Amino acid sequence: MFLTTDINNIAIIDFIMVKKKSAKKKSKPSIPRKEIIKIAKATLLDITKLKPNPRNVKEHTDAQIHDIMQLMKMAKFKDPIVIDKKNVIWAGHGRLLAAKKLGLKKVPVIYLEGLNEDQKNLFLLMDNKVNESPWIAENVKFVFDNINPMEFSKFEMTFDDYFQLDPGGDEDDWKGMPEFLQESEESYQRIIMNFIKKEDVSKFAALIKQSISPRTRSMWYPPQKLKKKKDQWEDE
């Protein structure tokens, strides 16, 4: 058939052969490769085998350790300590201190595998950094107001600083208000008062002759007078 002088037949034969060849070269569409994220499994390890990292980048106050202990009692040990093959800690120094004070013999750990020294040092920094983020003010207030005050008595860390910094409204609401200056003074003693009923709050306020609103989180006794700095009014 290839020797025929019929141009049409040659064209037809060539077309069929090309079509067959192209069909053989046809391959399946490529599927993008998905990155596989492995899920580390926690195991129990003797607490005496853990080694604090000499390059630990975070300090842990007594109040923080106390509150970590309270959270462990309330919600169990939910965050395993991250260690390497040499049992050196790369995340979880605070949890280790709390566990020791609770008298735990073993703690859950996960191993940091497949990382070089630079990557482990980066993890040491970023594992702490990524947990830093601003509070959502309206949600904090809602959650805070819906917790029984008795529950807070177990913890030493408070939200006093947060509520003192939050004026309770937008900046525009405070425009035109006179500025006041309150000298910084350290208190002799700080205590946490827990009230069972709303009536108890009113009785206590009357007793100390101070006003207590739903937003009150801390106060001075005797009351500290605000010293007026100047009658400065912002231009709108």
VOTI-422872 format. One record per residue: residue in three letters; x, y, z of N, C-alpha, C in turn. Coordinates in steps of 0.001 Angstrom, whole numbers, plus 500000, padded with zeros to 6 digits. Layout:
// residues N
ALAXYZXYZXYZ ...
END
This chain:
// residues 236
MET500830498799500000500000500000500000500862501249500000 PHE502041501205500583502907502371500590503457502683499196 LEU503418501647498270503970501849496921502941502427495975 THR501747502557496370500719503088495480501020504525495148 THR500587504905493965500782506288493520499571507138493826 ASP498581506495494463497369507231494819497677508147495992 ILE497719509414495739498074510375496776497076510343497919 ASN495804510125497568494783510097498611495007508951499576 ASN495350507750499041495572506600499914496778506820500820 ILE497842507379500225499042507638501020498708508610502148 ALA497936509632501824497556510618502832496741509979503937 ILE495861509065503514495002508399504501495837507497505398 ILE496738506730504801497570505802505564498463506585506529 ASP499051507644506048499909508468506908499114509042508081 PHE497901509456507796497066510039508841496754509020509917 ILE496440507797509512496118506740510465497323506409511316 MET498496506319510700499706505972511438500063507049512453 VAL499935508295512075500228509405512984499260509402514145 LYS498017509111513857497004509102514903497287508001515918 LYS497736506833515391498049505728516281499241506052517169 LYS500256506686516592501449507042517350501127508050518455 SER500315509037518091499965510056519082499138509453520215 ALA498341508426519870497531507768520899498414507027521887 LYS499519506451521394500432505735522274501140506683523241 LYS501428507896522781502143508863523617501238509545524647 LYS499946509395524468499013510051525370499147509483526782 SER499306510354527790499488509908529172498380510475530062 LYS498287509929531264497276510394532205497604511793532695 PRO496580512615532953496850513969533470497560513911534815 SER498545514752534984499324514752536225498506515320537379 ILE498611514690538519497897515127539716498867515834540640 PRO498574517063541043499494517789541942499761516990543206 ARG501028516890543564501400516126544752501071516921546005 LYS500329516326546906499957516998548140501033516778549202 GLU501319517858549958502305517747551023501697516957552184 ILE502407515953552616501907515092553672502362515621555031 ILE501408515913555904501702516368557260501534515187558200 LYS502619514780558793502558513656559712502034514099561074 ILE501267513245561700500728513529563027501545512757564050 ALA502221513500564926503069512864565927502224512174566989 LYS502649511013567388501952510269568421502658510440569761 ALA501885510712570785502453510929572113502723509596572801 THR503808509576573552504145508406574365504470508878575775 LEU504343507990576738504660508322578121506142508077578387 LEU506763509030579068508188508925579370508425509281580829 ASP509361508591581444509743508869582827510190510320582943 ILE509594511054583861509849512490583971511307512799584303 THR511996511868584949513400512100585323514330512042584122 LYS513863511521583004514706511418581811514695512692580972 LEU513773513597581261513674514831580483514779515812580869 LYS515336516487579848516428517429580073516001518833579624 PRO515941519805580542515611521178580146516619521697579114 ASN516135522450578170516995523017577128517718524245577677 PRO519047524268577651519781525433578171519507526704577370 ARG518938526539576164518606527702575324517130528056575385 ASN516433527580576401515014527904576547514817529420576516 VAL513879529901575717513734531343575474512644532008576312 LYS511901531235577110510809531820577885511008531613579386 GLU510653532663580164510653532553581616509279532058582079 HIS509252531408583229507986530905583770507883531332585237 THR506930532230585508506744532736586864506056531696587734 ASP506133531899589042505462530989589981503951530974589746 ALA503401532171589447501954532261589197501576531463587951 GLN502405531526586927502112530787585697502160529279585934 ILE503187528823586649503301527390586937502112526921587770 HIS501721527738588749500555527406589574499312527244588709 ASP499123528150587752497925528102586923497974526967585904 ILE499183526621585434499306525451584558498891524195585322 MET499284524139586596498887523013587443497367522935587559 GLN496724524084587756495269524112587880494593523663586592 LEU495154524083585451494581523663584169494748522163583957 MET495881521619584397496096520175584280495103519407585134 LYS494829519922586329493854519267587201492451519323586583 MET492152520445585938490816520663585399490608519950584064 ALA491595520058583155491419519536581795492427518458581414 LYS493168517931582388494165516885582178495393517431581432 PHE496366516545581202497620516916580539497378516836579035 LYS496909517930578442496461517888577054497519518289576039 ASP498639518872576479499682519307575555500984518564575849 PRO501337517565575029502569516816575270503806517706575196 ILE504856517319575890506133518018575855506890517558574614 VAL507505518501573912508236518182572674509716518011572987 ILE510279516847572628511680516563572914512366515988571680 ASP513711515949571705514453515298570629514897513909571079 LYS515696513264570267516108511885570575516965511800571840 LYS517560512943572227518381512965573439517569513372574665 ASN516246513485574482515310513857575551515449515307576001 VAL516053516149575154516159517580575430514834518236575041 ILE514312519100575898513013519735575675513128520904574691 TRP512236520926573711512162522032572750510848522789572860 ALA509913522268573608508655522966573901508007522281575094 GLY507663523076576123506967522510577262507690522589578587 HIS508616523561578734509327523696580008508376524022581159 GLY507394524875580890506415525225581927505595524013582351 ARG505213523193581389504430521991581693505261520994582502 LEU506568520938582221507436520043582990507506520484584455 LEU507677521785584688507751522302586053506446522037586804 ALA505321522239586115504021521997586737503839520512587052 ALA504270519663586134504132518224586333504952517739587525 LYS506142518312587682506989517940588819506332518339590130 LYS505736519531590174505074519982591396503841519153591712 LEU503227518604590674502055517748590873502452516330591262 GLY503753516048591192504226514728591578504049513658590521 LEU503918514051589251503748513065588184505045512298587949 LYS504932511016587734506101510168587478506411510080585991 LYS505356510110585179505521510056583726504701511165583071 VAL505171511633581925504462512694581205504401512341579721 PRO503371512822579025503287512556577580504297513408576811 VAL504983512789575853505966513498575036505777513119573571 ILE506189514029572689506287513713571267507689514080570825 TYR508221513326569866509600513514569437509689514433568218 LEU510660515332568270510930516258567172511906515553566238 GLU511417515098565110512238514284564213512432514942562857 GLY513542514609562216513798515066560846514227516506560714 LEU514639517147561802515059518548561750516546518672562046 ASN517215519574561335518603519860561657518654520881562783 GLU519862521256563209520002522154564353519374523519564090 ASP519555524056562879518956525354562554517436525290562636 GLN516869524228562128515408524082562137514879523897563561 LYS515624523192564393515195523009565786515245524336566544 ASN516271525133566293516353526447566931515223527361566447 LEU514898527254565161513787528039564615512477527598565258 PHE512296526304565435511096525785566104511006526309567527 LEU512137526361568221512168526842569604511615528258569708 LEU511955529095568742511466530479568745510025530578568256 MET509748529989567096508457530187566455507323529464567160 ASP507597528361567839506532527668568574505969528566569665 ASN506818529430570229506348530405571219505729531621570544 LYS506326532051569431505873533271568773504485533137568168 VAL504186531983567564502896531840566874501718531817567835 ASN501974531636569117500880531639570103500542533044570595 GLU501298534038570129501022535416570521500043536039569534 SER498951536573570055497971537245569198497092538147570067 PRO496506539182569460495657540098570234494386539419570725 TRP493863539927571840492582539458572365491450540046571536 ILE490349539321571433489126539851570822488280540401571969 ALA488291541714572125487760542374573318486333541961573676 GLU485429542006572699484022541727573022483829540269573455 ASN484620539366572870484502537958573250485105537692574627 VAL486198538384574935486805538236576254485813538651577331 LYS485166539799577129484209540286578116483029539328578257 PHE482534538808577117481395537898577160481746536624577930 VAL482902536034577603483316534795578274483597535054579749 PHE484289536159580017484640536501581392483391536666582255 ASP482399537358581726481178537627582491480311536383582678 ASN480586535328581921479784534116582025480500532991582766 ILE481535533351583510482250532381584332481921532648585796 ASN481636531601586519481385531734587952482640532276588635 PRO482537533397589342483717533976590000484461533002590905 MET483748532009591426484389531033592286485465530252591547 GLU485276530063590238486251529313589446487577530061589351 PHE487514531392589309488728532184589198489566532153590472 SER488949531806591586489679531803592847490797530761592868 LYS490748529796591953491775528760591890493040529244591192 PHE492924530332590449494040530807589630494650532082590207 GLU495936532258589949496641533442590442496752534530589377 MET496843534131588119496922535117587039495529535705586816 THR495471537021586641494186537697586496494128538478585190 PHE492982539055584923492782539883583739492708541358584126 ASP493210541696585304493135543084585769493796544049584788 ASP494987543707584352495709544590583430494945544772582130 TYR494326543697581658493582543785580403492413544747580522 PHE491631544622581597490454545471581749490820546899582110 GLN491980547097582735492411548464583026492825549180581762 LEU493393548416580808493813549024579549492647549233578606 ASP491578548479578801490404548589577948489438549608578544 PRO489283550800577937488408551818578507486929551510578367 GLY486609550434577627485207550052577511484476550777576410 GLY485146551234575396484489551894574279485490552277573218 ASP484999552800572115485871553230571045486587554526571427 GLU487700554781570738488457555996571023487614557246570800 ASP486710557172569832485870558344569544484985558706570732 ASP484638557693571541483787557953572703484510558758573770 TRP485844558752573716486636559418574749487184560768574304 LYS486902561133573055487345562438572592486579563537573322 GLY487297564573573703486662565683574400486634565518575899 MET487132564390576415487158564171577859488465564704578437 PRO488441565307579639489669565827580248490622564703580620 GLU491923564982580545492927563981580885493179563972582388 PHE493405562777582900493724562624584306495021561843584444 LEU495732562111585494496977561418585758496884560702587096 GLN497074559394587073497064558621588309498486558147588573 GLU499051558581589681500399558159590005500422556656590272 SER501489556017589768501635554583589951502040554270591386 GLU501254553447592049501547553049593416501389551544593549 GLU502265550932594301502169549509594536501279549245595747 SER500430548246595624499531547935596728500268547133597795 TYR499808547246599024500386546486600133500008545012600014 GLN498755544764599620498278543383599484497133543345598494 ARG497063542276597723495975542107596768495229540824597103 ILE493893540908597160493074539729597420491981539636596359 ILE491454538450596187490362538229595235489075537984596026 MET488069538815595761486781538682596436485818537913595541 ASN485118536960596105484132536182595363482740536407595958 PHE481802536772595098480444537054595548479483535991595010 ILE478651535470595884477702534434595482476511535027594735 LYS476013536154595234474833536763594629475090538240594320 LYS474243538780593463474360540186593090474125541080594307 GLU473240540649595200472954541428596402474197541558597292 ASP475034540517597274476250540553598078477218541626597580 VAL477216541833596284478072542874595703477612544239596200 SER476311544450596200475763545739596644476051545982598129 LYS475943544936598942476220545075600373477684545416600621 PHE478565544765599865479995545021600035480343546437599586 ALA479742546883598472479991548239597969479546549273598991 ALA478405549014599628477912549937600646478826549929601873 LEU479359548781602199480230548649603364481516549456603208 ILE482107549388602025483372550124601805483132551497601184 LYS481858551816600950481467553113600405482134553406599065 GLN482068552415598188482582552576596833481570552013595840 SER481676552455594608480769551988593565481393550798592846 ILE480604549734592655481066548541591946480108548261590799 SER480611548333589577479788548076588396480121546692587838 PRO479337546208586857479647544902586255481028544850585607 ARG481594546026585279482904546064584641484050546184585642 THR483738546356586898484786546508587908485566545214588065 ARG486884545295587919487743544120588068488745544297589198 SER489003545536589581489918545796590694489612547184591247 MET490029547444592481489818548754593093490825548940594223 TRP490913550181594676491797550523595790490975550756597049 TYR491541550381598185490921550746599457492025551196600422 PRO491909552393600948490859553381600647490981553896599220 PRO489932554519598698489935554987597306491105555926597033 GLN491708555790595853492788556681595428492201557818594610 LYS492536559023594973492005560183594271492746560373592955 LEU491976560646591886492577560953590601493048562391590605 LYS494301562578590263494852563932590218494733564476588807 LYS494033565583588710493802566167587404495068566796586876 LYS495448566396585668496676566910585067496433568265584421 LYS495442568332583559495096569590582914493789569418582157 ASP493127570511581934491892570466581162492244570579579686 GLN492689569480579133493074569467577724491999568769576937 TRP491532569413575935490454568861575120490969568607573720 GLU490689567455573184491160567110571849490276567761570812 ASP490926568209569749490162568773568631489604567636567807 GLU488358567709567504487749566661566694488054566920565227 
END
